[in-house]
């Protein structure tokens, strides 16, 4: 699916491809969650880093 709106999309996170991709995205990422937000939902946490890396970090955690 190449439509722009992917808001209802879901991914099978049990596939080997997803596991490899998310591992690379997490390990090769310079973004970090700001401290003191452990009780907040991941998508609502503030991040130190650029927007692209912040999105990857939130997606792969």
PQR file with spaces between the fields and no chain letter, atoms N, CA, C, O and H, PARSE charges and radii, in Angstrom:
ATOM       1  N    UNK     1       0.845   -1.177    0.000 -0.4000 1.5000
ATOM       2  CA   UNK     1       0.000    0.000    0.000 -0.0000 2.0000
ATOM       3  C    UNK     1       0.888    1.238    0.000  0.5500 1.7000
ATOM       4  O    UNK     1       1.724    1.401    0.889 -0.5500 1.4000
ATOM       5  N    UNK     2       0.719    2.090   -0.966 -0.4000 1.5000
ATOM       6  CA   UNK     2       1.551    3.287   -1.066 -0.0000 2.0000
ATOM       7  C    UNK     2       0.785    4.576   -0.785  0.5500 1.7000
ATOM       8  O    UNK     2       1.274    5.661   -1.101 -0.5500 1.4000
ATOM       9  H    UNK     2       0.040    1.957   -1.688  0.4000 1.0000
ATOM      10  N    UNK     3      -0.401    4.477   -0.198 -0.4000 1.5000
ATOM      11  CA   UNK     3      -1.147    5.692    0.128 -0.0000 2.0000
ATOM      12  C    UNK     3      -0.439    6.447    1.242  0.5500 1.7000
ATOM      13  O    UNK     3       0.281    5.861    2.050 -0.5500 1.4000
ATOM      14  H    UNK     3      -0.798    3.596    0.059  0.4000 1.0000
ATOM      15  N    UNK     4      -0.652    7.742    1.271 -0.4000 1.5000
ATOM      16  CA   UNK     4       0.033    8.573    2.256 -0.0000 2.0000
ATOM      17  C    UNK     4      -0.491    8.343    3.668  0.5500 1.7000
ATOM      18  O    UNK     4       0.296    8.321    4.615 -0.5500 1.4000
ATOM      19  H    UNK     4      -1.237    8.219    0.614  0.4000 1.0000
ATOM      20  N    UNK     5      -1.791    8.172    3.831 -0.4000 1.5000
ATOM      21  CA   UNK     5      -2.379    8.001    5.159 -0.0000 2.0000
ATOM      22  C    UNK     5      -2.245    6.547    5.595  0.5500 1.7000
ATOM      23  O    UNK     5      -2.957    5.674    5.098 -0.5500 1.4000
ATOM      24  H    UNK     5      -2.430    8.190    3.062  0.4000 1.0000
ATOM      25  N    UNK     6      -1.340    6.295    6.515 -0.4000 1.5000
ATOM      26  CA   UNK     6      -1.101    4.946    7.034 -0.0000 2.0000
ATOM      27  C    UNK     6      -1.539    4.845    8.499  0.5500 1.7000
ATOM      28  O    UNK     6      -1.068    3.972    9.228 -0.5500 1.4000
ATOM      29  H    UNK     6      -0.762    7.004    6.919  0.4000 1.0000
ATOM      30  N    UNK     7      -2.439    5.736    8.930 -0.4000 1.5000
ATOM      31  CA   UNK     7      -2.820    5.800   10.338 -0.0000 2.0000
ATOM      32  C    UNK     7      -3.480    4.524   10.848  0.5500 1.7000
ATOM      33  O    UNK     7      -3.397    4.232   12.041 -0.5500 1.4000
ATOM      34  H    UNK     7      -2.822    6.445    8.338  0.4000 1.0000
ATOM      35  N    UNK     8      -4.121    3.768    9.991 -0.4000 1.5000
ATOM      36  CA   UNK     8      -4.763    2.536   10.432 -0.0000 2.0000
ATOM      37  C    UNK     8      -3.925    1.296   10.180  0.5500 1.7000
ATOM      38  O    UNK     8      -4.377    0.177   10.421 -0.5500 1.4000
ATOM      39  H    UNK     8      -4.188    4.005    9.022  0.4000 1.0000
ATOM      40  N    UNK     9      -2.712    1.490    9.699 -0.4000 1.5000
ATOM      41  CA   UNK     9      -1.855    0.354    9.343 -0.0000 2.0000
ATOM      42  C    UNK     9      -1.293   -0.320   10.586  0.5500 1.7000
ATOM      43  O    UNK     9      -1.062    0.323   11.610 -0.5500 1.4000
ATOM      44  H    UNK     9      -2.345    2.399    9.504  0.4000 1.0000
ATOM      45  N    UNK    10      -1.082   -1.606   10.478 -0.4000 1.5000
ATOM      46  CA   UNK    10      -0.414   -2.336   11.552 -0.0000 2.0000
ATOM      47  C    UNK    10       0.629   -3.245   10.917  0.5500 1.7000
ATOM      48  O    UNK    10       0.531   -3.598    9.741 -0.5500 1.4000
ATOM      49  H    UNK    10      -1.270   -2.128    9.646  0.4000 1.0000
ATOM      50  N    UNK    11       1.614   -3.613   11.698 -0.4000 1.5000
ATOM      51  CA   UNK    11       2.706   -4.427   11.202 -0.0000 2.0000
ATOM      52  C    UNK    11       2.826   -5.676   12.053  0.5500 1.7000
ATOM      53  O    UNK    11       2.598   -5.642   13.262 -0.5500 1.4000
ATOM      54  H    UNK    11       1.693   -3.326   12.653  0.4000 1.0000
ATOM      55  N    UNK    12       3.181   -6.761   11.421 -0.4000 1.5000
ATOM      56  CA   UNK    12       3.421   -8.007   12.145 -0.0000 2.0000
ATOM      57  C    UNK    12       4.821   -7.932   12.732  0.5500 1.7000
ATOM      58  O    UNK    12       5.808   -8.187   12.041 -0.5500 1.4000
ATOM      59  H    UNK    12       3.366   -6.789   10.439  0.4000 1.0000
ATOM      60  N    UNK    13       4.901   -7.585   13.994 -0.4000 1.5000
ATOM      61  CA   UNK    13       6.196   -7.392   14.646 -0.0000 2.0000
ATOM      62  C    UNK    13       6.894   -8.697   15.007  0.5500 1.7000
ATOM      63  O    UNK    13       7.960   -8.679   15.621 -0.5500 1.4000
ATOM      64  H    UNK    13       4.099   -7.377   14.555  0.4000 1.0000
ATOM      65  N    UNK    14       6.306   -9.820   14.635 -0.4000 1.5000
ATOM      66  CA   UNK    14       6.945  -11.102   14.932 -0.0000 2.0000
ATOM      67  C    UNK    14       7.790  -11.608   13.762  0.5500 1.7000
ATOM      68  O    UNK    14       8.481  -12.617   13.902 -0.5500 1.4000
ATOM      69  H    UNK    14       5.440   -9.835   14.136  0.4000 1.0000
ATOM      70  N    UNK    15       7.751  -10.931   12.613 -0.4000 1.5000
ATOM      71  CA   UNK    15       8.524  -11.396   11.459 -0.0000 2.0000
ATOM      72  C    UNK    15      10.005  -11.089   11.650  0.5500 1.7000
ATOM      73  O    UNK    15      10.373  -10.138   12.341 -0.5500 1.4000
ATOM      74  H    UNK    15       7.191  -10.111   12.500  0.4000 1.0000
ATOM      75  N    UNK    16      10.840  -11.900   11.032 -0.4000 1.5000
ATOM      76  CA   UNK    16      12.284  -11.696   11.130 -0.0000 2.0000
ATOM      77  C    UNK    16      12.693  -10.365   10.507  0.5500 1.7000
ATOM      78  O    UNK    16      13.597   -9.695   11.007 -0.5500 1.4000
ATOM      79  H    UNK    16      10.542  -12.672   10.471  0.4000 1.0000
ATOM      80  N    UNK    17      12.035   -9.983    9.426 -0.4000 1.5000
ATOM      81  CA   UNK    17      12.348   -8.710    8.782 -0.0000 2.0000
ATOM      82  C    UNK    17      12.092   -7.523    9.693  0.5500 1.7000
ATOM      83  O    UNK    17      12.915   -6.611    9.776 -0.5500 1.4000
ATOM      84  H    UNK    17      11.301  -10.527    9.020  0.4000 1.0000
ATOM      85  N    UNK    18      10.952   -7.532   10.377 -0.4000 1.5000
ATOM      86  CA   UNK    18      10.637   -6.436   11.305 -0.0000 2.0000
ATOM      87  C    UNK    18      11.621   -6.420   12.464  0.5500 1.7000
ATOM      88  O    UNK    18      12.077   -5.352   12.872 -0.5500 1.4000
ATOM      89  H    UNK    18      10.285   -8.273   10.310  0.4000 1.0000
ATOM      90  N    UNK    19      11.952   -7.581   12.996 -0.4000 1.5000
ATOM      91  CA   UNK    19      12.899   -7.646   14.116 -0.0000 2.0000
ATOM      92  C    UNK    19      14.250   -7.066   13.721  0.5500 1.7000
ATOM      93  O    UNK    19      14.844   -6.302   14.481 -0.5500 1.4000
ATOM      94  H    UNK    19      11.582   -8.449   12.664  0.4000 1.0000
ATOM      95  N    UNK    20      14.740   -7.424   12.536 -0.4000 1.5000
ATOM      96  CA   UNK    20      16.031   -6.914   12.073 -0.0000 2.0000
ATOM      97  C    UNK    20      15.974   -5.406   11.839  0.5500 1.7000
ATOM      98  O    UNK    20      16.883   -4.679   12.241 -0.5500 1.4000
ATOM      99  H    UNK    20      14.258   -8.045   11.918  0.4000 1.0000
ATOM     100  N    UNK    21      14.920   -4.942   11.196 -0.4000 1.5000
ATOM     101  CA   UNK    21      14.778   -3.518   10.908 -0.0000 2.0000
ATOM     102  C    UNK    21      14.684   -2.696   12.189  0.5500 1.7000
ATOM     103  O    UNK    21      15.327   -1.652   12.300 -0.5500 1.4000
ATOM     104  H    UNK    21      14.182   -5.533   10.869  0.4000 1.0000
ATOM     105  N    UNK    22      13.903   -3.146   13.144 -0.4000 1.5000
ATOM     106  CA   UNK    22      13.746   -2.386   14.380 -0.0000 2.0000
ATOM     107  C    UNK    22      15.024   -2.402   15.209  0.5500 1.7000
ATOM     108  O    UNK    22      15.332   -1.427   15.894 -0.5500 1.4000
ATOM     109  H    UNK    22      13.381   -3.994   13.054  0.4000 1.0000
ATOM     110  N    UNK    23      15.765   -3.496   15.153 -0.4000 1.5000
ATOM     111  CA   UNK    23      17.043   -3.563   15.880 -0.0000 2.0000
ATOM     112  C    UNK    23      18.044   -2.565   15.297  0.5500 1.7000
ATOM     113  O    UNK    23      18.714   -1.845   16.038 -0.5500 1.4000
ATOM     114  H    UNK    23      15.515   -4.289   14.597  0.4000 1.0000
ATOM     115  N    UNK    24      18.141   -2.526   13.983 -0.4000 1.5000
ATOM     116  CA   UNK    24      19.048   -1.575   13.331 -0.0000 2.0000
ATOM     117  C    UNK    24      18.621   -0.142   13.630  0.5500 1.7000
ATOM     118  O    UNK    24      19.460    0.707   13.928 -0.5500 1.4000
ATOM     119  H    UNK    24      17.597   -3.110   13.381  0.4000 1.0000
ATOM     120  N    UNK    25      17.328    0.128   13.553 -0.4000 1.5000
ATOM     121  CA   UNK    25      16.823    1.482   13.805 -0.0000 2.0000
ATOM     122  C    UNK    25      17.095    1.918   15.240  0.5500 1.7000
ATOM     123  O    UNK    25      17.366    3.094   15.486 -0.5500 1.4000
ATOM     124  H    UNK    25      16.645   -0.562   13.311  0.4000 1.0000
ATOM     125  N    UNK    26      17.028    0.997   16.179 -0.4000 1.5000
ATOM     126  CA   UNK    26      17.278    1.331   17.578 -0.0000 2.0000
ATOM     127  C    UNK    26      18.771    1.478   17.866  0.5500 1.7000
ATOM     128  O    UNK    26      19.178    2.396   18.578 -0.5500 1.4000
ATOM     129  H    UNK    26      16.808    0.042   15.979  0.4000 1.0000
ATOM     130  N    UNK    27      19.584    0.583   17.321 -0.4000 1.5000
ATOM     131  CA   UNK    27      21.017    0.602   17.610 -0.0000 2.0000
ATOM     132  C    UNK    27      21.758    1.721   16.880  0.5500 1.7000
ATOM     133  O    UNK    27      22.736    2.255   17.403 -0.5500 1.4000
ATOM     134  H    UNK    27      19.254   -0.163   16.742  0.4000 1.0000
ATOM     135  N    UNK    28      21.312    2.074   15.700 -0.4000 1.5000
ATOM     136  CA   UNK    28      21.978    3.104   14.890 -0.0000 2.0000
ATOM     137  C    UNK    28      21.244    4.430   15.023  0.5500 1.7000
ATOM     138  O    UNK    28      21.009    5.120   14.031 -0.5500 1.4000
ATOM     139  H    UNK    28      20.518    1.640   15.275  0.4000 1.0000
ATOM     140  N    UNK    29      20.889    4.775   16.227 -0.4000 1.5000
ATOM     141  CA   UNK    29      20.067    5.943   16.481 -0.0000 2.0000
ATOM     142  C    UNK    29      20.727    6.783   17.563  0.5500 1.7000
ATOM     143  O    UNK    29      21.166    6.254   18.584 -0.5500 1.4000
ATOM     144  H    UNK    29      21.080    4.215   17.033  0.4000 1.0000
ATOM     145  N    UNK    30      20.799    8.084   17.341 -0.4000 1.5000
ATOM     146  CA   UNK    30      21.432    8.963   18.323 -0.0000 2.0000
ATOM     147  C    UNK    30      20.416    9.626   19.247  0.5500 1.7000
ATOM     148  O    UNK    30      20.808   10.336   20.174 -0.5500 1.4000
ATOM     149  H    UNK    30      20.443    8.513   16.511  0.4000 1.0000
ATOM     150  N    UNK    31      19.139    9.416   19.020 -0.4000 1.5000
ATOM     151  CA   UNK    31      18.104   10.019   19.865 -0.0000 2.0000
ATOM     152  C    UNK    31      18.012    9.271   21.194  0.5500 1.7000
ATOM     153  O    UNK    31      18.288    8.074   21.270 -0.5500 1.4000
ATOM     154  H    UNK    31      18.821    8.840   18.267  0.4000 1.0000
ATOM     155  N    UNK    32      17.619    9.998   22.233 -0.4000 1.5000
ATOM     156  CA   UNK    32      17.432    9.416   23.567 -0.0000 2.0000
ATOM     157  C    UNK    32      16.184   10.012   24.197  0.5500 1.7000
ATOM     158  O    UNK    32      15.865   11.180   23.974 -0.5500 1.4000
ATOM     159  H    UNK    32      17.394   10.970   22.171  0.4000 1.0000
ATOM     160  N    UNK    33      15.479    9.211   24.983 -0.4000 1.5000
ATOM     161  CA   UNK    33      14.360    9.745   25.747 -0.0000 2.0000
ATOM     162  C    UNK    33      14.905   10.627   26.861  0.5500 1.7000
ATOM     163  O    UNK    33      15.918   10.299   27.478 -0.5500 1.4000
ATOM     164  H    UNK    33      15.738    8.262   25.164  0.4000 1.0000
ATOM     165  N    UNK    34      14.237   11.741   27.119 -0.4000 1.5000
ATOM     166  CA   UNK    34      14.614   12.586   28.247 -0.0000 2.0000
ATOM     167  C    UNK    34      14.293   11.836   29.532  0.5500 1.7000
ATOM     168  O    UNK    34      13.367   11.025   29.559 -0.5500 1.4000
ATOM     169  H    UNK    34      13.414   12.008   26.618  0.4000 1.0000
ATOM     170  N    UNK    35      15.034   12.091   30.580 -0.4000 1.5000
ATOM     171  CA   UNK    35      14.861   11.368   31.837 -0.0000 2.0000
ATOM     172  C    UNK    35      13.585   11.799   32.558  0.5500 1.7000
ATOM     173  O    UNK    35      13.035   12.870   32.301 -0.5500 1.4000
ATOM     174  H    UNK    35      15.787   12.750   30.558  0.4000 1.0000
ATOM     175  N    UNK    36      13.131   10.936   33.466 -0.4000 1.5000
ATOM     176  CA   UNK    36      11.986   11.236   34.311 -0.0000 2.0000
ATOM     177  C    UNK    36      10.631   11.032   33.663  0.5500 1.7000
ATOM     178  O    UNK    36       9.632   11.559   34.153 -0.5500 1.4000
ATOM     179  H    UNK    36      13.578   10.066   33.675  0.4000 1.0000
ATOM     180  N    UNK    37      10.572   10.283   32.577 -0.4000 1.5000
ATOM     181  CA   UNK    37       9.308   10.082   31.870 -0.0000 2.0000
ATOM     182  C    UNK    37       8.916    8.612   31.804  0.5500 1.7000
ATOM     183  O    UNK    37       8.126    8.221   30.945 -0.5500 1.4000
ATOM     184  H    UNK    37      11.383    9.855   32.179  0.4000 1.0000
ATOM     185  N    UNK    38       9.448    7.812   32.683 -0.4000 1.5000
ATOM     186  CA   UNK    38       9.247    6.368   32.620 -0.0000 2.0000
ATOM     187  C    UNK    38       7.782    5.956   32.716  0.5500 1.7000
ATOM     188  O    UNK    38       7.408    4.903   32.200 -0.5500 1.4000
ATOM     189  H    UNK    38      10.089    8.129   33.380  0.4000 1.0000
ATOM     190  N    UNK    39       6.952    6.756   33.360 -0.4000 1.5000
ATOM     191  CA   UNK    39       5.538    6.409   33.535 -0.0000 2.0000
ATOM     192  C    UNK    39       4.644    6.952   32.419  0.5500 1.7000
ATOM     193  O    UNK    39       3.432    6.735   32.433 -0.5500 1.4000
ATOM     194  H    UNK    39       7.256    7.612   33.779  0.4000 1.0000
ATOM     195  N    UNK    40       5.232    7.648   31.465 -0.4000 1.5000
ATOM     196  CA   UNK    40       4.467    8.202   30.344 -0.0000 2.0000
ATOM     197  C    UNK    40       4.421    7.202   29.198  0.5500 1.7000
ATOM     198  O    UNK    40       5.313    6.366   29.053 -0.5500 1.4000
ATOM     199  H    UNK    40       6.217    7.824   31.453  0.4000 1.0000
ATOM     200  N    UNK    41       3.382    7.295   28.395 -0.4000 1.5000
ATOM     201  CA   UNK    41       3.309    6.478   27.181 -0.0000 2.0000
ATOM     202  C    UNK    41       4.482    6.847   26.271  0.5500 1.7000
ATOM     203  O    UNK    41       4.862    8.015   26.197 -0.5500 1.4000
ATOM     204  H    UNK    41       2.658    7.974   28.513  0.4000 1.0000
ATOM     205  N    UNK    42       5.047    5.875   25.589 -0.4000 1.5000
ATOM     206  CA   UNK    42       6.232    6.095   24.762 -0.0000 2.0000
ATOM     207  C    UNK    42       6.003    7.185   23.724  0.5500 1.7000
ATOM     208  O    UNK    42       6.874    8.029   23.516 -0.5500 1.4000
ATOM     209  H    UNK    42       4.738    4.926   25.649  0.4000 1.0000
ATOM     210  N    UNK    43       4.855    7.181   23.077 -0.4000 1.5000
ATOM     211  CA   UNK    43       4.604    8.173   22.031 -0.0000 2.0000
ATOM     212  C    UNK    43       4.462    9.591   22.563  0.5500 1.7000
ATOM     213  O    UNK    43       4.549   10.546   21.792 -0.5500 1.4000
ATOM     214  H    UNK    43       4.147    6.496   23.246  0.4000 1.0000
ATOM     215  N    UNK    44       4.244    9.748   23.865 -0.4000 1.5000
ATOM     216  CA   UNK    44       4.089   11.074   24.461 -0.0000 2.0000
ATOM     217  C    UNK    44       5.382   11.589   25.085  0.5500 1.7000
ATOM     218  O    UNK    44       5.439   12.743   25.510 -0.5500 1.4000
ATOM     219  H    UNK    44       4.173    8.972   24.491  0.4000 1.0000
ATOM     220  N    UNK    45       6.416   10.759   25.148 -0.4000 1.5000
ATOM     221  CA   UNK    45       7.674   11.160   25.780 -0.0000 2.0000
ATOM     222  C    UNK    45       8.440   12.159   24.920  0.5500 1.7000
ATOM     223  O    UNK    45       8.389   12.116   23.691 -0.5500 1.4000
ATOM     224  H    UNK    45       6.370    9.822   24.803  0.4000 1.0000
ATOM     225  N    UNK    46       9.152   13.061   25.598 -0.4000 1.5000
ATOM     226  CA   UNK    46      10.040   13.995   24.912 -0.0000 2.0000
ATOM     227  C    UNK    46      11.357   13.297   24.617  0.5500 1.7000
ATOM     228  O    UNK    46      11.793   12.418   25.362 -0.5500 1.4000
ATOM     229  H    UNK    46       9.194   13.096   26.596  0.4000 1.0000
ATOM     230  N    UNK    47      11.981   13.701   23.525 -0.4000 1.5000
ATOM     231  CA   UNK    47      13.204   13.052   23.060 -0.0000 2.0000
ATOM     232  C    UNK    47      14.274   14.097   22.789  0.5500 1.7000
ATOM     233  O    UNK    47      13.984   15.180   22.282 -0.5500 1.4000
ATOM     234  H    UNK    47      11.628   14.415   22.921  0.4000 1.0000
ATOM     235  N    UNK    48      15.510   13.764   23.132 -0.4000 1.5000
ATOM     236  CA   UNK    48      16.665   14.549   22.711 -0.0000 2.0000
ATOM     237  C    UNK    48      17.141   13.955   21.392  0.5500 1.7000
ATOM     238  O    UNK    48      17.542   12.792   21.346 -0.5500 1.4000
ATOM     239  H    UNK    48      15.746   12.884   23.544  0.4000 1.0000
ATOM     240  N    UNK    49      17.102   14.736   20.328 -0.4000 1.5000
ATOM     241  CA   UNK    49      17.516   14.259   19.014 -0.0000 2.0000
ATOM     242  C    UNK    49      16.628   14.852   17.947  0.5500 1.7000
ATOM     243  O    UNK    49      15.632   15.513   18.243 -0.5500 1.4000
ATOM     244  H    UNK    49      16.776   15.681   20.366  0.4000 1.0000
ATOM     245  N    UNK    50      16.998   14.609   16.697 -0.4000 1.5000
ATOM     246  CA   UNK    50      16.194   15.189   15.622 -0.0000 2.0000
ATOM     247  C    UNK    50      14.887   14.419   15.442  0.5500 1.7000
ATOM     248  O    UNK    50      14.723   13.320   15.972 -0.5500 1.4000
ATOM     249  H    UNK    50      17.807   14.072   16.456  0.4000 1.0000
ATOM     250  N    UNK    51      13.978   14.999   14.703 -0.4000 1.5000
ATOM     251  CA   UNK    51      12.622   14.458   14.580 -0.0000 2.0000
ATOM     252  C    UNK    51      12.590   13.076   13.946  0.5500 1.7000
ATOM     253  O    UNK    51      11.813   12.221   14.372 -0.5500 1.4000
ATOM     254  H    UNK    51      14.111   15.892   14.272  0.4000 1.0000
ATOM     255  N    UNK    52      13.412   12.845   12.947 -0.4000 1.5000
ATOM     256  CA   UNK    52      13.422   11.536   12.279 -0.0000 2.0000
ATOM     257  C    UNK    52      13.890   10.439   13.216  0.5500 1.7000
ATOM     258  O    UNK    52      13.283    9.371   13.285 -0.5500 1.4000
ATOM     259  H    UNK    52      14.044   13.539   12.601  0.4000 1.0000
ATOM     260  N    UNK    53      14.967   10.703   13.935 -0.4000 1.5000
ATOM     261  CA   UNK    53      15.483    9.697   14.858 -0.0000 2.0000
ATOM     262  C    UNK    53      14.552    9.508   16.047  0.5500 1.7000
ATOM     263  O    UNK    53      14.440    8.401   16.572 -0.5500 1.4000
ATOM     264  H    UNK    53      15.461   11.571   13.879  0.4000 1.0000
ATOM     265  N    UNK    54      13.882   10.573   16.479 -0.4000 1.5000
ATOM     266  CA   UNK    54      12.908   10.454   17.563 -0.0000 2.0000
ATOM     267  C    UNK    54      11.758    9.546   17.148  0.5500 1.7000
ATOM     268  O    UNK    54      11.304    8.714   17.933 -0.5500 1.4000
ATOM     269  H    UNK    54      13.972   11.473   16.052  0.4000 1.0000
ATOM     270  N    UNK    55      11.288    9.705   15.921 -0.4000 1.5000
ATOM     271  CA   UNK    55      10.195    8.861   15.422 -0.0000 2.0000
ATOM     272  C    UNK    55      10.619    7.403   15.353  0.5500 1.7000
ATOM     273  O    UNK    55       9.852    6.519   15.735 -0.5500 1.4000
ATOM     274  H    UNK    55      11.656   10.381   15.283  0.4000 1.0000
ATOM     275  N    UNK    56      11.826    7.140   14.872 -0.4000 1.5000
ATOM     276  CA   UNK    56      12.326    5.760   14.822 -0.0000 2.0000
ATOM     277  C    UNK    56      12.452    5.170   16.217  0.5500 1.7000
ATOM     278  O    UNK    56      12.098    4.012   16.436 -0.5500 1.4000
ATOM     279  H    UNK    56      12.449    7.858   14.562  0.4000 1.0000
ATOM     280  N    UNK    57      12.952    5.956   17.159 -0.4000 1.5000
ATOM     281  CA   UNK    57      13.106    5.473   18.530 -0.0000 2.0000
ATOM     282  C    UNK    57      11.754    5.099   19.126  0.5500 1.7000
ATOM     283  O    UNK    57      11.618    4.039   19.737 -0.5500 1.4000
ATOM     284  H    UNK    57      13.240    6.897   16.981  0.4000 1.0000
ATOM     285  N    UNK    58      10.765    5.951   18.954 -0.4000 1.5000
ATOM     286  CA   UNK    58       9.438    5.683   19.501 -0.0000 2.0000
ATOM     287  C    UNK    58       8.777    4.490   18.825  0.5500 1.7000
ATOM     288  O    UNK    58       8.035    3.745   19.465 -0.5500 1.4000
ATOM     289  H    UNK    58      10.875    6.812   18.457  0.4000 1.0000
ATOM     290  N    UNK    59       9.034    4.309   17.564 -0.4000 1.5000
ATOM     291  CA   UNK    59       8.437    3.212   16.806 -0.0000 2.0000
ATOM     292  C    UNK    59       9.041    1.861   17.187  0.5500 1.7000
ATOM     293  O    UNK    59       8.344    0.846   17.188 -0.5500 1.4000
ATOM     294  H    UNK    59       9.636    4.914   17.044  0.4000 1.0000
ATOM     295  N    UNK    60      10.310    1.847   17.503 -0.4000 1.5000
ATOM     296  CA   UNK    60      11.035    0.582   17.683 -0.0000 2.0000
ATOM     297  C    UNK    60      11.149    0.126   19.123  0.5500 1.7000
ATOM     298  O    UNK    60      11.641   -0.973   19.383 -0.5500 1.4000
ATOM     299  H    UNK    60      10.876    2.672   17.502  0.4000 1.0000
ATOM     300  N    UNK    61      10.711    0.935   20.055 -0.4000 1.5000
ATOM     301  CA   UNK    61      10.816    0.537   21.469 -0.0000 2.0000
ATOM     302  C    UNK    61       9.698   -0.402   21.832  0.5500 1.7000
ATOM     303  O    UNK    61       9.614   -0.848   22.976 -0.5500 1.4000
ATOM     304  H    UNK    61      10.312    1.827   19.844  0.4000 1.0000
